[in-house]
């Protein structure tokens, strides 16, 4: 017979650790994927007599925090569950199972000791418990049962059996210690073949049932003993429903179905044990031997679940499954025989995903290992069946295997992706790739610099580009990695890109020239423009001097240093031969094209006509009726000979007045002392001027010429000494229409 289990979306349990973790989500759905045995590595940690300080397994859930989820054993067993918790209530694999389900599992060789509400599967239950069985030893005080200590509404116990030794004081039963409560909790299609021992209210199926519960189509062949209210099926029965049930009435057992009866029951005693081996006899005639129970009988065997007669087959290591970069598949199959079979035949098949058969093989030996080699790339479906000599068949689930030995092809696209070692003025990096791969798993874009890493992974082959934005200036490195479902990996080259968005800056802009005596720029002079140009990152590329003198002209400046962060630049140019006005600025760009332009600066180049007089304090000099030398005054013409259309020259002439009270001197006539003041009646007074020993009344000083005027004083003839403080202005007449006084 082929048993096909429905797919269940639930958390899988593979070991005792997984089983223990069920307590972390009491509302979850769980499936047991294989038998749990005492030989597993984590058995001692969670379920052995040495676990938890000798107390063994910790029940999942309690009366305060009930297990409300579902547990599907998927036709597997849990062996060797040990619990020693005297003084503790609600004890079993589950402490309290509430409104959920427990199904398709066997608890074998349990050893459980506690106080009240004690059972192999649950201390108390309102679950739907279906197709389960237990063997071993269960000990408690009140409400102790082979499946559950207390079955309370709306709990249903269906298609179960126990061969355990169950011991307690009161309310002790082979299936449930107490089966009670309004709302009609149910036990049906169940049987007990073990030993039940108690004091009062003891029964082969349940110790007590009252006020509403139902017990139907069940039987007892085991031993039941106690002191009061002891029945082969039920210890105490009060106004409930008991129908179509049987017990094996043999020596040592109670001779009645119910120990203490209030109400009526339909219950039949049988003295021939073989009655219970025949599927056509009651109560088994009403059981489901199509889906639940097995019709395999050998004359000495009680009914068992169909899944107990079905061989177990599974793939074990080294099984190659999933997505693989290879051209072969390893298959290793193990078949486990049920108790009634002696041999089985394993049949292995391998198909393409389209259903075409690739290969098949069979063996009567377990484990059955094969290396199916020389396969082409593609997706395969691997499965197997095993059939016992008793005619029962089971199958593995189908395993999908992808074989892919080709590496993905990935390259940078020329559209939008910068080349390696690119320097560019922007704050983003765009990467575009071309990708060829049928079984793409992911594509990862990695960008990093000296301080951070930015990794973005996509799991779809449509994500063949990325744009990192808002990046700071600096040097970045990036690459793209792609991996297919088989783990084949390929990577682009690693590229470097430098981002620079800041333009160069200027400082210390100056014009330097050889000045004339007036500190001005003569036409035809060499003018040097110098400045410092700074760039924060990649360095300065070009510095252009732009000069305007009617039109703009560009001149490439020369760098004097190699320091890219603060370099000095210069350019020498010659002004034109005539007067002119010049405006200049500096244009600079860095290596990625960031541009900056300085503000305009204006200067002038011209011929000038200027002069100055070097005066001296001639001191205090006295005299009487004599001419006394006072000192010298130097007159310098600093003008340019090219000034205007005429020579730049200065002529000194003109007189200043002479006061009777202030001894002023002047250039008047040929001899200053000719002046006469009638008020003082002094004929000799005033100043004399000489140049190169000759008296003068005027003096011509040419451009770039310097002359010294010699000054003497004429003192009058009076009775006392006169002290003079002579001073005088010099008036100039400058050619080219410039004049001053």
QUISULNOR-V437154 format. One record per run of one state. SS is the DSSP state (a for helix, b for strand, c for the rest). FROM is the first residue (numbers start at 1). LEN is the number of residues. If there is no record, write none. Layout:
BEGIN
ss = (SS SS)
from = (FROM FROM)
len = (LEN LEN)
END
This chain:
BEGIN
ss = (c b c b c a c b c b c a c a c b c b c b c b c b c b c b c b c b c b c b c b c b c b c b c b c b c b c b c b c b c b c b c b c b c b c b c b c b c b c a c a c b c b a c b c b c b c b c b c b c b c b c b c b c b c b c b c b c b c b c b c b c b c b c b c b c b c b c b c b c b c b c b c b c b c a c b c b c b c b c b c b c b c b c b c)
from = (1 2 3 11 14 16 25 29 33 36 37 43 47 51 55 56 57 60 61 67 68 70 80 82 85 91 92 94 98 101 114 116 119 122 126 128 140 142 146 148 153 156 163 165 168 170 174 176 181 186 193 195 198 200 204 206 211 214 217 219 221 223 226 228 232 234 239 241 244 245 249 258 263 267 271 273 278 284 287 293 294 305 306 310 312 316 322 325 329 337 344 353 357 364 368 373 378 389 393 396 399 404 409 413 422 425 429 437 440 449 453 459 465 469 474 485 489 492 495 500 505 514 526 535 540 549 552 557 558 560 567 575 580 591 595 598 601 606 611 615 621 624 627 638 649 653 672 675 677 678 682 683 686 692 694 696 699 703 706 715 722 725 732 735 738 741)
len = (1 1 8 3 2 9 4 4 3 1 6 4 4 4 1 1 3 1 6 1 2 10 2 3 6 1 2 4 3 13 2 3 3 4 2 12 2 4 2 5 3 7 2 3 2 4 2 5 5 7 2 3 2 4 2 5 3 3 2 2 2 3 2 4 2 5 2 3 1 4 9 5 4 4 2 5 6 3 6 1 11 1 4 2 4 6 3 4 8 7 9 4 7 4 5 5 11 4 3 3 5 5 4 9 3 4 8 3 9 4 6 6 4 5 11 4 3 3 5 5 9 12 9 5 9 3 5 1 2 7 8 5 11 4 3 3 5 5 4 6 3 3 11 11 4 19 3 2 1 4 1 3 6 2 2 3 4 3 9 7 3 7 3 3 3 1)
END
